[in-house]
Amino acid sequence: MRAIQITQFGKPEDVVRVVDLQEPPAPSAGEVKVAVEFSPLNLHDLLVVSGALVRPPLPLVLGNEGVGRVIEVGVGVATVAVGDLVVLPLFGGAWRERLLLPAEGLFRLPEGGVEQFSMLGSNPPTAGLILSEYTDLKPGDWIVQNAANSGVGRSLIALAKARGFRTVNLVRDESVLAELTAAGADIVHRDDATAAEDVRRAIGDARVALAVDSVGGDAPARLLDLLSDGGSLVTYASATGQPMSVNALTLIGKRATVRGFFAGHFDYATKLLPVIREAAPLVASGALFVPPAAVFDLDDIHAAIEQVVRGGKILLKVAR
């Protein structure tokens, strides 16, 4: 059985290997065996490889999320059946052809694109929990985010719309403005020096209760300019790798709260599944769609790593 494994932390090109692992046993009571079909390759995976974020026990099969087809069920399993497509648990080691899982929490996905369902495990829960954990949003409230063309950004657009919120979406690539508008974004603007003034002119004195950053550097300052008094600025990534820079006087004057978010924190463990269930019908209907930049076979993992560093959503085709 093919899998992607590391036996030490380090540079991905040096330590990531395709290996042959023993086939998982038949499922015991309450378990299922799945054939993994697709799994995203995210920059977060590379942080795990380098040991920069967390250091799980080694050897480690990589893969934070994905989707698989149930091929065997153990005694007492009634929630899913052979042939069902299911979302894999977060941080379950998805980069292997077959996987043994507890049946608890698994559910049958509706009809839809398998590649799109493979991205349900991380980005939608990140977006959904950011929308619910940090401020008391009310229908009609505005949320502003940067990197709106990302997987989390598109998830936030879809989930916010479904929950009755409105979104301001800042992007660095002008070519996606119309695409994000068609996907349900209320306002899309280039992430530049005129963004705050132009957006505020468009929405007037409407409440912007939440700002969401994944860029770092000076980008959060533009979000803070739009944030209403008492609002929250939440960051979940740093695409630039630069320290977050905001004006302290603006922060003080607006009585804003700045928080960091990571879906893998233990206190979110029981909150991920409800958002995945909420997002699944949006994926099935096409309301939530994240275009992959490329799909690679598991054997081409090093080429996939090179591509994800250049940018774009990358998927691995796992099972043959």
Residue frames relative to the residue before (quaternion, step in Angstrom):
aa qw qx qy qz dx dy dz
M 1.0000 0.0000 0.0000 0.0000 0.00 0.00 0.00
R 0.3710 -0.7456 0.5100 0.2152 3.58 -0.71 1.07
A 0.0828 0.7687 -0.6317 0.0564 3.55 -1.17 0.69
I 0.3555 -0.6818 0.5893 0.2479 3.55 -1.33 0.31
Q 0.0274 0.8317 -0.5438 0.1089 3.55 -0.55 1.19
I 0.1353 -0.7323 0.6512 0.1462 3.53 -1.33 0.40
T 0.2335 -0.7581 0.5924 0.1404 3.54 -1.20 0.63
Q 0.7617 0.1034 -0.1188 0.6284 3.56 1.36 0.04
F 0.4898 -0.6419 0.4987 0.3151 3.54 -1.24 0.46
G 0.3225 0.7415 -0.5437 0.2249 3.56 -1.10 0.67
K 0.7550 -0.3124 0.2708 0.5090 3.55 -1.24 -0.47
P 0.5536 -0.6490 0.3978 0.3378 3.61 -0.80 0.95
E 0.6645 0.5160 -0.3221 0.4341 3.59 0.90 -0.83
D 0.6952 0.4713 -0.2708 0.4704 3.60 1.20 -0.47
V 0.8179 0.3261 -0.1290 0.4560 3.59 0.92 -0.85
V 0.6028 0.5645 -0.3674 0.4278 3.62 1.18 -0.37
R 0.0132 0.8143 -0.5766 0.0648 3.58 -0.78 1.04
V 0.3601 -0.6501 0.6158 0.2616 3.53 -1.28 0.56
V 0.0209 -0.8163 0.5758 -0.0418 3.59 -0.67 1.10
D 0.3906 -0.6730 0.5702 0.2635 3.55 -1.36 0.20
L 0.0847 -0.8178 0.5692 0.0027 3.58 -0.46 1.23
Q 0.6105 -0.5443 0.4316 0.3803 3.52 -1.29 0.40
E 0.5452 -0.6176 0.4663 0.3224 3.55 -1.08 0.80
P 0.4896 -0.6443 0.4819 0.3360 3.64 -0.94 0.76
P 0.5365 -0.6244 0.4495 0.3466 3.60 -1.10 0.57
A 0.6658 -0.4416 0.3908 0.4572 3.55 -1.32 0.00
P 0.5560 -0.6364 0.4107 0.3424 3.61 -0.99 0.72
S 0.3842 -0.6839 0.5736 0.2357 3.53 -1.13 0.76
A 0.7404 -0.3621 0.2930 0.4846 3.56 -1.29 -0.10
G 0.8241 0.2140 -0.1742 0.4947 3.56 -0.90 0.94
E 0.6622 0.4822 -0.3040 0.4863 3.58 1.28 0.15
V 0.1488 -0.7500 0.6312 0.1305 3.54 -1.35 0.28
K 0.2736 -0.7026 0.6200 0.2167 3.53 -1.31 0.40
V 0.1000 -0.8035 0.5861 0.0295 3.56 -0.89 0.96
A 0.3280 -0.6668 0.6256 0.2373 3.52 -1.31 0.50
V 0.3333 -0.7606 0.5247 0.1875 3.57 -0.53 1.20
E 0.2413 -0.8050 0.5291 0.1174 3.58 -0.73 1.04
F 0.7944 -0.0801 0.0796 0.5968 3.60 0.74 -1.04
S 0.0069 -0.7758 0.6309 0.0021 3.52 -1.20 0.63
P 0.4339 -0.6975 0.4977 0.2783 3.61 -0.86 0.87
L 0.2480 -0.6883 0.6540 0.1924 3.51 -1.34 0.45
N 0.0429 -0.8187 0.5717 -0.0327 3.55 -0.45 1.25
L 0.6327 -0.5052 0.4084 0.4215 3.56 -1.25 0.31
H 0.5708 0.5936 -0.3813 0.4202 3.58 1.14 -0.56
D 0.6010 0.5600 -0.3579 0.4439 3.59 1.06 -0.71
L 0.6714 0.4947 -0.2971 0.4651 3.57 0.99 -0.83
L 0.5990 0.5387 -0.3635 0.4678 3.59 1.13 -0.54
V 0.6186 0.5199 -0.3371 0.4831 3.58 1.10 -0.70
V 0.6411 0.5324 -0.3232 0.4484 3.59 0.94 -0.88
S 0.7139 0.4548 -0.2600 0.4646 3.58 0.92 -0.89
G 0.4279 -0.7020 0.4646 0.3290 3.58 1.20 -0.44
A 0.4310 0.7401 -0.4335 0.2804 3.57 1.30 0.13
L 0.7564 0.3763 -0.2011 0.4958 3.58 1.07 -0.69
V 0.7719 -0.0863 0.0943 0.6227 3.57 0.81 -1.06
R 0.2098 -0.7683 0.5897 0.1340 3.58 -1.24 0.37
P 0.1081 -0.8122 0.5720 0.0382 3.59 0.18 1.26
P 0.6563 -0.4968 0.3721 0.4290 3.60 -1.23 0.27
L 0.2948 -0.7431 0.5805 0.1547 3.55 -1.16 0.73
P 0.5254 -0.1513 -0.8370 -0.0190 1.58 -2.25 1.14
L 0.2330 -0.7919 0.5594 0.0750 3.54 -1.15 0.72
V 0.2694 -0.7061 0.6322 0.1706 3.55 -0.98 0.94
L 0.3579 -0.7736 0.4929 0.1746 3.55 -0.70 1.14
G 0.5191 0.6474 -0.4777 0.2884 3.55 -1.37 -0.01
N 0.1998 -0.8410 0.4965 0.0793 3.56 -0.28 1.28
E 0.8123 0.0387 0.0337 0.5810 3.58 1.07 -0.60
G 0.2076 0.7846 -0.5719 0.1190 3.55 -1.27 0.15
V 0.3781 -0.6927 0.5649 0.2410 3.50 -1.36 -0.21
G 0.0438 -0.8165 0.5756 -0.0138 3.57 -1.01 0.82
R 0.4088 -0.6862 0.5520 0.2394 3.52 -1.33 0.43
V 0.4300 -0.6973 0.5079 0.2663 3.59 -0.79 1.00
I 0.0873 -0.8173 0.5691 0.0200 3.59 -0.78 1.07
E 0.7777 0.0578 -0.0695 0.6221 3.62 1.26 -0.27
V 0.1193 -0.7790 0.6094 0.0871 3.59 -1.13 0.62
G 0.4172 -0.7038 0.5235 0.2378 3.52 -1.13 0.73
V 0.7105 -0.4345 0.3365 0.4395 3.54 -1.34 0.12
G 0.8217 0.2796 -0.2038 0.4529 3.54 -1.06 0.82
V 0.5350 0.6141 -0.4184 0.4019 3.60 1.22 0.01
A 0.0003 0.8302 -0.5555 0.0470 3.58 -0.58 1.17
T 0.5975 0.6130 -0.3573 0.3735 3.59 1.21 -0.36
V 0.7831 0.1120 -0.0681 0.6079 3.61 1.15 -0.59
A 0.2179 -0.7708 0.5890 0.1075 3.56 -1.28 0.46
V 0.6801 -0.4541 0.3685 0.4421 3.54 -1.30 0.26
G 0.7576 0.3374 -0.2847 0.4808 3.54 -0.90 1.03
D 0.5633 0.6049 -0.3945 0.4015 3.59 1.20 -0.34
L 0.3349 -0.6996 0.5940 0.2132 3.54 -1.17 0.69
V 0.0241 -0.8216 0.5680 -0.0418 3.60 -0.76 1.05
V 0.4753 -0.6233 0.5394 0.3075 3.53 -1.28 0.51
L 0.3890 -0.7265 0.5176 0.2303 3.58 -0.87 0.94
P 0.5708 -0.5894 0.4352 0.3707 3.61 -1.07 0.61
L 0.5678 -0.6081 0.4396 0.3386 3.56 -1.08 0.76
F 0.8399 0.1155 -0.1435 0.5106 3.57 -1.03 0.95
G 0.3854 0.7614 -0.4436 0.2736 3.57 1.13 0.68
G 0.5138 -0.6404 0.4313 0.3739 3.62 1.22 0.02
A 0.0917 0.8779 -0.4633 0.0789 3.56 0.89 1.04
W 0.6279 0.5628 -0.3535 0.4049 3.61 1.15 -0.38
R 0.5373 0.5236 -0.4644 0.4707 3.52 0.57 1.28
E 0.6007 -0.6278 0.3545 0.3454 3.56 -1.02 0.72
R 0.8016 0.0573 -0.0291 0.5945 3.60 1.02 -0.69
L 0.1215 -0.8070 0.5771 -0.0302 3.50 -1.09 0.86
L 0.2820 -0.7358 0.5943 0.1606 3.56 -1.05 0.85
L 0.0063 -0.8313 0.5518 -0.0668 3.58 -0.72 1.11
P 0.5008 -0.5669 0.5334 0.3786 3.57 -1.24 0.34
A 0.4693 -0.6886 0.4763 0.2807 3.58 -0.98 0.80
E 0.5321 0.6446 -0.4083 0.3670 3.58 1.16 -0.53
G 0.8018 0.2626 -0.2172 0.4909 3.56 -0.83 1.00
L 0.5966 0.5513 -0.3794 0.4429 3.60 1.18 -0.28
F 0.0046 0.7858 -0.6184 0.0049 3.57 -1.12 0.66
R 0.5558 -0.6176 0.4509 0.3261 3.53 -1.22 0.62
L 0.3531 -0.7359 0.5405 0.2038 3.57 -0.78 1.05
P 0.5164 -0.6262 0.4706 0.3460 3.59 -1.12 0.52
E 0.6735 -0.4492 0.3671 0.4580 3.56 -1.27 0.00
G 0.3672 0.7169 -0.5304 0.2643 3.57 -0.99 0.81
G 0.7175 -0.4512 0.3227 0.4214 3.53 -1.35 -0.04
V 0.4405 -0.7163 0.4765 0.2566 3.57 -0.67 1.11
E 0.6275 0.5405 -0.3454 0.4415 3.60 0.95 -0.80
Q 0.6738 0.4919 -0.2985 0.4635 3.58 0.92 -0.88
F 0.6454 0.5158 -0.3228 0.4617 3.60 0.96 -0.80
S 0.5976 0.5928 -0.3688 0.3943 3.61 1.07 -0.61
M 0.6981 0.4648 -0.2676 0.4743 3.60 1.21 -0.43
L 0.4227 0.7395 -0.4402 0.2840 3.60 1.24 0.25
G 0.6520 0.6222 -0.3106 0.3022 3.57 1.02 -0.75
S 0.7984 0.3061 -0.1341 0.5009 3.58 1.07 -0.65
N 0.7477 0.4383 -0.2528 0.4300 3.59 0.58 -1.12
P 0.6828 0.4647 -0.3243 0.4612 3.67 0.77 -0.82
P 0.6595 0.4808 -0.3493 0.4603 3.67 0.85 -0.71
T 0.6022 0.5455 -0.3641 0.4552 3.59 1.05 -0.69
A 0.6914 0.4678 -0.2805 0.4738 3.57 0.83 -0.99
G 0.6922 0.5066 -0.2909 0.4237 3.57 0.82 -0.98
L 0.6949 0.4594 -0.2862 0.4735 3.58 0.94 -0.83
I 0.5913 0.5390 -0.3747 0.4685 3.60 1.08 -0.57
L 0.6522 0.5193 -0.3120 0.4556 3.58 1.05 -0.73
S 0.7900 0.3616 -0.1728 0.4640 3.60 1.03 -0.67
E 0.6999 0.5401 -0.2709 0.3809 3.60 1.10 -0.58
Y 0.7937 0.4151 -0.1641 0.4132 3.60 1.02 -0.66
T 0.7988 0.0395 -0.0328 0.5994 3.59 1.16 -0.32
D 0.5000 -0.6534 0.4858 0.2951 3.54 -1.21 0.54
L 0.1056 -0.8232 0.5571 0.0271 3.56 0.11 1.29
K 0.1677 -0.7696 0.6109 0.0805 3.53 -1.10 0.81
P 0.6372 -0.5255 0.3782 0.4181 3.62 -1.10 0.58
G 0.7662 0.3162 -0.2654 0.4924 3.55 -0.88 1.01
D 0.5134 0.6287 -0.4272 0.3983 3.61 1.25 -0.26
W 0.3795 -0.7096 0.5524 0.2174 3.52 -1.28 0.53
I 0.1289 -0.7292 0.6656 0.0930 3.52 -1.25 0.66
V 0.1474 -0.7721 0.6098 0.1013 3.59 -0.97 0.78
Q 0.0211 0.7960 -0.6040 0.0336 3.57 -0.97 0.85
N 0.2876 -0.6986 0.6124 0.2331 3.53 -1.31 0.39
A 0.7636 0.3032 -0.2735 0.5001 3.58 -1.31 0.18
A 0.1544 0.8542 -0.4850 0.1061 3.57 1.06 0.80
N 0.6286 0.5408 -0.3415 0.4425 3.60 1.22 -0.29
S 0.4970 0.6631 -0.4218 0.3678 3.59 1.26 -0.06
G 0.6901 -0.4552 0.3516 0.4393 3.56 -1.30 0.10
V 0.6601 0.4713 -0.3061 0.4985 3.58 0.96 -0.82
G 0.6410 0.5484 -0.3267 0.4262 3.58 0.95 -0.86
R 0.6820 0.4651 -0.2843 0.4876 3.58 0.91 -0.91
S 0.6174 0.5334 -0.3422 0.4661 3.59 1.08 -0.67
L 0.6535 0.5144 -0.3156 0.4569 3.56 0.97 -0.85
I 0.6133 0.5434 -0.3497 0.4542 3.60 1.00 -0.78
A 0.7092 0.4721 -0.2672 0.4503 3.59 0.78 -1.05
L 0.6977 0.4681 -0.2831 0.4626 3.58 0.85 -0.93
A 0.6342 0.5243 -0.3354 0.4587 3.59 0.98 -0.78
K 0.6484 0.5132 -0.3198 0.4625 3.58 0.93 -0.85
A 0.6641 0.5075 -0.3020 0.4584 3.58 0.95 -0.88
R 0.7146 0.4364 -0.2452 0.4886 3.59 1.12 -0.64
G 0.5888 -0.6220 0.3546 0.3751 3.60 1.26 0.05
F 0.5348 0.6030 -0.4159 0.4213 3.60 1.23 0.35
R 0.3412 -0.7227 0.5639 0.2080 3.56 -1.30 0.35
T 0.2279 -0.8146 0.5273 0.0802 3.55 -1.02 0.79
V 0.2002 -0.6942 0.6798 0.1260 3.47 -1.30 0.77
N 0.0875 -0.8405 0.5339 -0.0298 3.55 -0.59 1.16
L 0.1421 -0.7977 0.5847 0.0400 3.56 -0.56 1.22
V 0.0256 -0.8014 0.5963 -0.0392 3.56 -0.90 0.98
R 0.4290 -0.6961 0.5157 0.2558 3.54 -1.23 0.52
D 0.7110 0.4049 -0.2276 0.5280 3.58 1.26 -0.38
E 0.3497 -0.7796 0.4824 0.1927 3.58 -0.35 1.23
S 0.5775 0.6277 -0.3787 0.3594 3.60 1.14 -0.52
V 0.7005 0.4680 -0.2777 0.4618 3.64 1.18 -0.39
L 0.3733 0.7579 -0.4796 0.2371 3.62 1.22 0.01
A 0.7151 0.4383 -0.2639 0.4763 3.59 0.75 -1.02
E 0.6267 0.5567 -0.3373 0.4285 3.57 1.03 -0.78
L 0.6901 0.4634 -0.2880 0.4755 3.60 0.90 -0.86
T 0.5971 0.5422 -0.3634 0.4663 3.58 1.10 -0.62
A 0.6599 0.4989 -0.2995 0.4753 3.57 0.97 -0.86
A 0.6669 0.5039 -0.2948 0.4630 3.59 1.15 -0.59
G 0.6975 -0.4959 0.2699 0.4413 3.59 1.24 0.02
A 0.4488 0.6792 -0.4672 0.3449 3.60 1.25 0.03
D 0.4190 -0.7221 0.4925 0.2459 3.60 -0.91 0.90
I 0.7795 0.0066 0.0127 0.6263 3.58 0.98 -0.86
V 0.0312 -0.7675 0.6401 0.0116 3.57 -0.98 0.89
H 0.0443 0.8007 -0.5908 0.0890 3.59 -0.81 1.02
R 0.5457 -0.5827 0.4784 0.3658 3.54 -1.13 0.58
D 0.4367 -0.6956 0.5097 0.2561 3.59 -0.99 0.87
D 0.3400 0.7373 -0.5031 0.2962 3.55 0.23 1.31
A 0.7665 -0.4069 0.2510 0.4288 3.57 -1.32 0.02
T 0.6895 0.4787 -0.2895 0.4600 3.61 1.15 -0.47
A 0.4310 0.7569 -0.4351 0.2282 3.59 1.26 -0.29
A 0.6977 0.4851 -0.3010 0.4328 3.60 0.67 -1.05
E 0.6777 0.4917 -0.2986 0.4580 3.58 0.86 -0.94
D 0.6771 0.4981 -0.3010 0.4503 3.60 0.88 -0.93
V 0.6774 0.4920 -0.2989 0.4578 3.56 0.91 -0.90
R 0.6603 0.5045 -0.3188 0.4558 3.58 0.89 -0.88
R 0.6061 0.5417 -0.3496 0.4658 3.58 1.10 -0.64
A 0.6844 0.4996 -0.2800 0.4512 3.58 1.04 -0.81
I 0.7869 0.3348 -0.1708 0.4894 3.60 0.94 -0.84
G 0.4122 -0.7270 0.4612 0.2979 3.57 1.27 -0.10
D 0.7581 -0.3546 0.2670 0.4777 3.57 -0.97 -0.85
A 0.2508 0.7915 -0.5187 0.2039 3.59 1.20 0.49
R 0.5507 -0.6433 0.4358 0.3049 3.55 -1.15 0.72
V 0.0896 -0.7377 0.6680 0.0399 3.56 -0.93 1.02
A 0.1383 -0.8677 0.4764 0.0322 3.53 0.05 1.34
L 0.8035 0.1897 -0.0515 0.5619 3.57 1.16 -0.59
A 0.0733 -0.7623 0.6424 0.0305 3.55 -1.06 0.87
V 0.1346 -0.8142 0.5646 0.0146 3.58 -0.86 1.00
D 0.0843 -0.8250 0.5584 -0.0200 3.55 -0.64 1.20
S 0.0474 0.7761 -0.6287 -0.0103 3.55 -1.15 0.67
V 0.5565 0.6298 -0.3656 0.3999 3.58 1.27 0.32
G 0.2468 -0.7802 0.5348 0.2105 3.57 0.89 -0.91
G 0.6569 0.4924 -0.3826 0.4239 3.56 -1.28 -0.20
D 0.7767 -0.3152 0.2386 0.4903 3.56 -0.96 -0.87
A 0.4262 0.7294 -0.4507 0.2883 3.62 1.27 -0.06
P 0.6515 0.5208 -0.3528 0.4242 3.68 0.86 -0.74
A 0.5624 0.6050 -0.3999 0.3971 3.60 1.13 -0.49
R 0.6456 0.5077 -0.3244 0.4693 3.61 1.04 -0.72
L 0.6186 0.5238 -0.3408 0.4762 3.58 1.10 -0.65
L 0.6588 0.5205 -0.3064 0.4484 3.56 0.94 -0.91
D 0.6004 0.5649 -0.3585 0.4381 3.60 1.07 -0.67
L 0.7149 0.4397 -0.2479 0.4839 3.60 1.08 -0.71
L 0.5673 0.6339 -0.3779 0.3655 3.58 1.15 -0.54
S 0.4124 -0.7069 0.5210 0.2423 3.56 -0.98 0.86
D 0.6898 -0.4733 0.3457 0.4250 3.57 -1.28 0.37
G 0.8233 0.2172 -0.1878 0.4897 3.55 -0.97 0.94
G 0.4824 0.6888 -0.4249 0.3352 3.58 1.26 0.11
S 0.4210 -0.6946 0.5313 0.2409 3.54 -1.36 0.13
L 0.1784 -0.7351 0.6463 0.1004 3.52 -1.12 0.85
V 0.0529 -0.8119 0.5804 -0.0326 3.58 -0.57 1.23
T 0.0989 -0.7864 0.6078 0.0492 3.56 -0.94 0.90
Y 0.1130 -0.8149 0.5667 0.0445 3.57 -0.97 0.88
A 0.7868 0.0954 -0.0646 0.6063 3.61 1.27 -0.04
S 0.1969 -0.7551 0.6063 0.1530 3.56 -1.35 0.02
A 0.2261 -0.8232 0.5085 0.1125 3.55 0.11 1.33
T 0.6945 0.4633 -0.2759 0.4763 3.58 1.08 -0.69
G 0.3726 -0.7274 0.4916 0.3007 3.57 1.16 -0.54
Q 0.5627 0.6104 -0.3758 0.4119 3.58 1.28 0.09
P 0.5888 -0.5672 0.4261 0.3874 3.60 -1.13 0.55
M 0.5316 -0.6209 0.4754 0.3254 3.55 -1.12 0.71
S 0.0993 -0.8023 0.5884 0.0148 3.55 -0.86 1.02
V 0.1254 0.7690 -0.6168 0.1116 3.58 -0.67 1.13
N 0.5427 -0.6055 0.4754 0.3361 3.55 -1.26 0.47
A 0.4261 -0.7340 0.4665 0.2490 3.57 -0.55 1.14
L 0.6538 0.5153 -0.3285 0.4463 3.59 0.98 -0.77
T 0.6205 0.5183 -0.3415 0.4793 3.60 1.07 -0.69
L 0.6394 0.5331 -0.3139 0.4566 3.55 0.99 -0.89
I 0.6764 0.4839 -0.2821 0.4782 3.56 0.94 -0.92
G 0.6838 0.5134 -0.2895 0.4302 3.55 0.84 -1.02
K 0.7337 0.4046 -0.2308 0.4946 3.57 1.02 -0.75
R 0.3267 -0.7612 0.4942 0.2637 3.59 1.29 -0.10
A 0.2593 0.8007 -0.4933 0.2197 3.54 1.05 0.85
T 0.3025 -0.7214 0.5962 0.1806 3.52 -1.27 0.54
V 0.1613 -0.7751 0.6061 0.0763 3.57 -0.96 0.93
R 0.0227 0.8123 -0.5787 0.0688 3.56 -0.73 1.10
G 0.3086 -0.7157 0.5900 0.2108 3.53 -1.31 0.41
F 0.1510 -0.7996 0.5779 0.0618 3.58 -1.10 0.73
F 0.0707 0.7502 -0.6559 0.0455 3.55 -1.14 0.82
A 0.4424 -0.7354 0.4496 0.2476 3.58 -0.59 1.17
G 0.6513 0.5511 -0.3130 0.4173 3.58 1.17 -0.49
H 0.4522 0.6783 -0.4699 0.3386 3.61 1.19 -0.07
F 0.6072 -0.6364 0.3412 0.3315 3.55 -0.89 1.01
D 0.6835 0.5179 -0.3102 0.4104 3.59 0.96 -0.76
Y 0.6385 0.4907 -0.3428 0.4837 3.61 1.27 -0.01
A 0.3926 0.7763 -0.4503 0.2011 3.61 1.25 -0.24
T 0.7500 0.3907 -0.2210 0.4858 3.60 0.88 -0.88
K 0.6443 0.5462 -0.3106 0.4360 3.59 1.28 -0.18
L 0.5326 0.6566 -0.4027 0.3509 3.60 1.23 -0.29
L 0.6787 0.5419 -0.3054 0.3905 3.57 0.79 -1.06
P 0.6499 0.5101 -0.3578 0.4352 3.67 0.81 -0.74
V 0.6608 0.4863 -0.3235 0.4714 3.60 1.00 -0.71
I 0.6098 0.5375 -0.3520 0.4640 3.60 1.05 -0.71
R 0.6515 0.5014 -0.3109 0.4770 3.59 0.98 -0.84
E 0.6403 0.5235 -0.3176 0.4638 3.59 1.05 -0.76
A 0.7206 0.4667 -0.2465 0.4496 3.56 0.97 -0.90
A 0.5495 0.6573 -0.3962 0.3304 3.62 1.07 -0.64
P 0.6831 0.4576 -0.3174 0.4725 3.67 0.81 -0.81
L 0.6062 0.5465 -0.3617 0.4507 3.61 1.11 -0.57
V 0.6339 0.4997 -0.3223 0.4946 3.57 1.08 -0.72
A 0.6597 0.5283 -0.3112 0.4346 3.58 0.88 -0.94
S 0.7149 0.4492 -0.2496 0.4742 3.58 1.02 -0.81
G 0.5096 -0.6426 0.4226 0.3858 3.58 1.24 -0.39
A 0.4531 0.6886 -0.4542 0.3380 3.60 1.25 0.01
L 0.7401 0.2192 -0.1525 0.6172 3.56 1.23 -0.52
F 0.1551 0.7776 -0.5848 0.1711 3.55 -0.48 1.25
V 0.0760 -0.7791 0.6222 0.0111 3.55 -0.86 1.04
P 0.2812 -0.7888 0.5155 0.1817 3.62 -0.34 1.15
P 0.3286 -0.7396 0.5438 0.2222 3.62 -0.68 0.98
A 0.4630 -0.6721 0.5029 0.2844 3.55 -1.09 0.73
A 0.7892 -0.1125 0.1033 0.5949 3.59 1.08 -0.70
V 0.2205 -0.7312 0.6291 0.1445 3.54 -1.33 0.46
F 0.0968 -0.8031 0.5879 0.0046 3.58 -0.81 1.09
D 0.4846 -0.6109 0.5348 0.3255 3.53 -1.21 0.55
L 0.6535 -0.5320 0.3697 0.3915 3.55 -1.18 0.58
D 0.6450 0.5372 -0.3254 0.4353 3.60 1.03 -0.74
D 0.6988 0.4550 -0.2618 0.4860 3.59 1.21 -0.47
I 0.1604 0.8494 -0.4914 0.1068 3.56 1.15 0.63
H 0.6682 0.5051 -0.3307 0.4348 3.63 0.91 -0.75
A 0.6242 0.5047 -0.3361 0.4927 3.59 1.08 -0.65
A 0.6293 0.5337 -0.3284 0.4597 3.59 1.05 -0.76
I 0.6379 0.5232 -0.3245 0.4626 3.58 0.99 -0.81
E 0.6369 0.5231 -0.3280 0.4617 3.59 0.95 -0.81
Q 0.6691 0.5083 -0.2957 0.4544 3.56 0.99 -0.86
V 0.6819 0.4925 -0.3167 0.4384 3.61 0.83 -0.88
V 0.5976 0.5494 -0.3666 0.4546 3.60 1.11 -0.54
R 0.6605 0.4962 -0.3022 0.4756 3.60 1.12 -0.68
G 0.6203 -0.5578 0.3362 0.4372 3.60 1.20 -0.38
G 0.6567 0.5055 -0.3900 0.4014 3.54 -1.27 0.50
K 0.5191 -0.6267 0.4864 0.3182 3.53 -1.26 0.46
I 0.1196 -0.8048 0.5813 0.0091 3.56 -0.69 1.18
L 0.1377 -0.7769 0.6107 0.0677 3.56 -1.00 0.89
L 0.2612 -0.7235 0.6169 0.1667 3.53 -1.24 0.64
K 0.2755 -0.7132 0.6206 0.1743 3.55 -0.96 0.93
V 0.2225 -0.8493 0.4714 0.0836 3.55 -0.26 1.30
A 0.7873 0.3025 -0.1808 0.5060 3.60 0.48 -1.14
R 0.4275 -0.6781 0.5331 0.2707 3.56 -1.08 0.73
